[in-house]
């Protein structure tokens, strides 16, 4: 007596198709190839497989080049880690060549960009200095950034513009490495979106919540205006911001659409070490769910971003 009402479903009636006729996602023409020692970057680039992330990175680079040709926005949102792993010269070069039309950052970028420009070094040993309360108390850092926040009150300008103006007026040992200063000189909008209490300059003596708040709000509305330039071919890149920039981007997008502006058919991309919920949803998925395309690249910034920059320049 059979124990179950089911019986094994043997494959004697399976309908097969010829491999010759079957559609396939991977083809030998997309394979990578070895390169000789001393080969050029161009040859190495062409040796990469045209599959998955490599293919997507090429497509993103092409979208950026096309955005420049079409005079559409190429917006970069970033976290401070991008500066701390030495990518300022890469971003500055892209700015100078017209492949970045605006930058948005969190408050930490103010700290690390300024310290690099002032002394050529940044990034404390947090664990070591947290024990005795000496973390985050660099005098020049706090004074300079808060001077910029006070300028927001005096001149009714955004925090990014204020920081550029202040840095242009003070002695810097390495001004060529400042993204803020370069943006100021190139007249590229740089907006800063600060969450009160998250940055070391918030607890320095001349900190002004009123100045930081006014400057950041001014920058949000400027950022929103720039978002309109994404329509029909623009690109928004999020380099390593897990929370602040994805949230600001999503709010700006709904804000400008509510104001009656069409923002559709654009490209977004996230570069980060791991998949972050807000970056995934607010940048790579929700904004382009009905039109456009979103990418998510997982890996080290110090490798992927120079690779993207190299691809952009190679195909432009």
C-alpha positions in Angstrom: 0.0 0.0 0.0 1.3 3.4 -1.0 2.0 5.7 2.0 1.6 9.0 0.0 -0.9 10.2 -2.5 2.0 11.6 -4.5 4.4 9.7 -6.7 7.8 10.6 -8.2 7.6 12.8 -11.3 10.0 11.2 -13.6 11.4 13.1 -16.6 10.4 10.7 -19.4 8.1 13.4 -20.9 10.4 16.4 -20.5 10.4 18.7 -23.5 13.9 19.7 -24.4 15.2 22.4 -26.6 18.5 22.7 -28.5 21.3 24.7 -26.8 21.9 26.3 -30.2 18.4 27.9 -30.1 18.2 28.6 -26.3 18.7 32.3 -25.2 21.7 32.8 -22.9 22.7 35.7 -20.7 26.5 34.9 -20.9 28.3 34.7 -24.2 32.0 34.1 -24.9 32.1 37.5 -26.6 31.6 39.1 -23.2 34.4 37.3 -21.5 37.5 39.0 -20.1 40.9 38.6 -21.5 44.4 38.6 -20.0 46.6 41.7 -20.5 50.4 41.9 -21.0 52.7 43.4 -18.5 53.0 47.2 -19.0 49.7 47.4 -21.0 47.9 50.7 -21.2 44.9 51.6 -19.1 42.8 51.5 -22.2 43.8 47.9 -23.0 43.3 46.8 -19.4 39.8 48.5 -19.4 38.9 46.7 -22.6 40.1 43.4 -21.0 37.4 43.4 -18.3 34.4 41.1 -18.8 31.3 42.8 -20.1 29.2 41.1 -17.5 27.4 42.2 -14.3 29.2 45.0 -12.3 31.8 45.5 -15.0 29.1 46.0 -17.6 27.0 48.2 -15.3 30.0 50.4 -14.6 30.6 50.9 -18.3 27.0 51.8 -18.8 27.1 54.3 -15.9 30.2 55.9 -17.3 28.5 56.2 -20.7 25.5 57.8 -19.0 27.7 60.4 -17.4 29.5 61.2 -20.7 26.1 61.5 -22.4 24.8 63.8 -19.6 27.7 66.1 -20.1 27.1 66.2 -23.9 23.4 66.9 -23.3 24.2 69.6 -20.7 22.2 67.7 -18.0 23.0 67.6 -14.3 25.8 65.3 -13.0 25.2 65.5 -9.3 27.5 63.9 -6.7 26.4 63.3 -3.1 29.1 62.1 -0.8 30.0 61.0 2.7 33.3 62.0 4.3 35.0 58.6 3.8 35.5 59.5 0.2 37.9 62.3 1.3 39.5 60.1 3.9 40.6 57.5 1.4 42.3 60.1 -0.8 39.8 60.7 -3.6 39.7 64.5 -3.5 42.2 64.8 -6.5 40.0 62.4 -8.5 36.8 64.4 -7.8 38.6 67.7 -8.4 39.8 66.4 -11.8 36.2 65.4 -12.8 35.0 68.8 -11.7 37.6 70.6 -13.8 36.6 68.5 -16.8 32.9 69.1 -16.5 31.9 65.6 -15.3 30.6 66.9 -12.0 28.2 69.8 -12.1 27.3 69.9 -8.3 28.2 68.3 -5.0 26.2 67.7 -1.9 27.7 66.4 1.4 27.1 65.8 5.1 28.8 67.9 7.8 31.7 65.6 8.2 33.0 66.5 4.8 33.5 70.0 6.1 35.8 68.7 8.7 38.0 66.4 6.6 38.2 68.6 3.6 39.3 71.6 5.7 41.9 69.6 7.7 43.5 68.2 4.5 43.7 71.7 3.1 45.1 73.2 6.3 47.7 70.6 7.3 47.6 67.8 4.8 46.2 65.3 7.3 42.9 64.3 8.9 41.0 61.5 10.6 41.7 61.0 14.3 42.1 57.8 16.3 38.6 58.1 17.7 38.9 55.2 20.2 42.1 56.6 21.7 40.9 60.2 22.1 37.4 59.3 23.1 38.7 58.0 26.5 39.8 61.4 27.8 37.4 63.6 25.8 40.1 64.9 23.4 38.3 63.6 20.3 37.1 66.4 18.0 38.6 69.4 19.7 41.0 70.6 17.0 40.9 74.4 17.4 41.3 75.5 13.8 38.7 73.0 12.5 36.0 74.2 14.9 36.7 77.9 14.5 36.9 77.9 10.7 33.7 75.8 10.1 31.7 77.8 12.6 33.0 81.0 11.1 31.4 79.8 7.9 28.1 79.1 9.7 28.0 82.6 11.1 28.6 83.9 7.5 25.4 82.1 6.6 23.5 84.4 9.0 25.4 87.6 7.9 25.2 87.1 4.2 22.1 84.9 3.8 24.0 82.2 1.9 24.2 78.4 2.1 26.8 76.6 4.2 28.7 75.2 1.2 29.1 78.6 -0.4 30.1 80.1 3.0 32.7 77.4 3.5 34.2 78.1 0.0 34.4 81.8 0.8 36.1 81.4 4.1 38.6 78.9 2.8 39.5 81.3 0.0 40.4 83.9 2.6 42.5 81.9 5.0 46.1 80.5 4.5 46.0 76.9 3.5 49.1 74.7 3.1 47.4 72.4 0.5 44.6 74.4 -1.2 44.8 72.3 -4.3 43.4 69.3 -2.4 40.2 71.1 -1.2 37.0 70.1 -3.0 35.1 73.0 -1.3 37.7 75.5 -2.5 37.8 74.1 -6.0 34.0 74.2 -6.2 34.1 77.8 -5.1 36.6 78.8 -7.7 34.8 76.9 -10.5 31.4 78.2 -9.4 30.1 74.7 -8.9 27.3 74.5 -6.4 28.4 72.7 -3.2 25.6 72.1 -0.7 26.0 70.9 2.9 23.3 69.1 4.8 24.1 69.0 8.5 22.3 67.0 11.2 22.8 68.9 14.5 24.9 66.9 17.0 26.6 64.6 14.5 29.7 66.7 13.9 32.6 67.8 16.1 32.2 71.5 15.2 28.7 71.4 16.9 30.3 71.5 20.4 33.0 74.2 19.7 32.6 77.6 21.5 31.5 79.6 18.5 29.0 77.0 17.2 25.8 78.6 16.0 22.8 76.3 15.6 21.0 79.2 14.0 23.8 79.7 11.4 24.1 75.9 10.7 20.4 75.5 10.4 19.9 78.5 8.2 22.8 77.5 6.0 21.7 73.9 5.6 18.1 74.9 4.9 19.3 77.3 2.2 21.4 74.6 0.8 18.5 72.2 0.7 16.5 74.6 -1.5 19.5 75.1 -3.7 20.0 71.3 -4.0 16.3 71.0 -4.9 16.7 73.5 -7.7 19.7 71.6 -9.0 17.7 68.3 -8.9 15.6 69.7 -11.7 18.6 69.4 -14.0 18.4 65.6 -13.8 15.3 65.5 -16.0 15.8 63.6 -19.3 19.3 62.3 -19.1 21.0 63.5 -15.8 22.9 61.4 -13.4 22.9 61.4 -9.6 25.8 59.6 -7.8 25.8 58.8 -4.1 29.4 58.1 -2.9 29.2 56.5 0.5 26.5 58.4 2.3 24.3 55.8 4.1 21.6 58.1 5.5 21.9 61.9 5.1 22.3 62.3 1.3 19.8 59.5 0.4 17.2 61.2 2.6 17.9 64.7 1.3 17.7 63.5 -2.3 14.4 61.7 -1.8 12.8 64.8 -0.1 14.2 67.2 -2.7 12.8 65.0 -5.5 9.3 64.9 -4.2 9.5 68.6 -3.4 10.4 69.7 -6.9 7.8 67.3 -8.4 5.2 68.8 -6.1 6.2 72.2 -7.3 5.3 71.1 -10.9 8.7 70.2 -12.3 9.1 67.1 -14.3 12.1 65.0 -13.2 12.2 61.6 -14.9 14.3 59.4 -17.2 17.6 59.9 -15.3 20.3 57.6 -13.9 21.2 57.0 -10.3 24.1 55.1 -8.7 25.3 54.2 -5.3 28.9 53.3 -4.4 29.4 51.8 -0.9 31.0 48.9 1.1 27.7 47.2 1.8 24.2 47.6 0.7 22.5 50.3 2.8 18.7 50.4 3.1 18.2 54.1 2.5 20.8 54.3 -0.3 19.2 51.4 -2.0 15.6 52.5 -1.7 16.0 56.3 -1.8 18.6 56.5 -4.6 18.9 53.3 -6.6 15.3 52.1 -6.6 12.4 54.5 -5.7 13.4 57.6 -7.8 13.8 55.6 -11.0 11.1 53.0 -10.5 9.0 54.3 -13.4 11.7 55.7 -15.7 15.4 55.7 -15.8 17.9 53.3 -14.2 19.6 52.8 -10.9 22.9 51.0 -10.1 24.4 49.8 -6.8 28.1 49.1 -6.7 29.5 47.3 -3.6 33.2 47.7 -3.0 36.0 49.9 -1.8 35.7 53.6 -2.8 39.5 53.9 -3.3 39.2 51.3 -6.1 35.8 51.8 -7.7 35.6 55.6 -7.9 39.0 55.9 -9.7 37.9 53.1 -12.0 34.7 55.0 -12.8 36.7 58.2 -13.4 39.1 56.4 -15.7 36.3 54.9 -17.7 34.6 58.3 -18.0 37.7 59.9 -19.4 38.5 57.0 -21.6 35.2 57.0 -23.5 34.6 60.7 -23.5 
